[in-house]
Amino acid sequence: MTNKNGPFKDHLTLSIGGELRVCHFNIEGISKSKCEVLSKIINKERVDVIALQETNTLNDEDIGKKGFIQGYLLLGAIHHKQYSVATYIKEDTWHRYVPDYFRR
């Protein structure tokens, strides 16, 4: 599928310069199986930061069980039964770009 914005795969990621690739998804309820599919896509596209909306998690424990993405760290999450969000960062990106005073 091609349109004025380019091939379909370009709708999955946005390249910001040559250094940082960001991906945004409405995940409509995060789960282990969705994370497995997402992991394949983001590794193929070499994504550095993942922003997910509608994860539908209630707390940190809930997203920890459902939302593990191999090679990525959960940077932060806001929980709600419907309108929750989560941001992940690739482990090597975390070490390259995030200053020490932001690290936990």
Secondary structure, DSSP 8 states (H G I E B T S, - for coil): -EETTEEGGGGTEEEETTTEEEEEEE-SS--HHHHHHHHHHHHHHT-SEEEEE-----SHHHHHHH---TTEEEEEEE--SSS-EEEEEEHHHHHHHS-GGG--
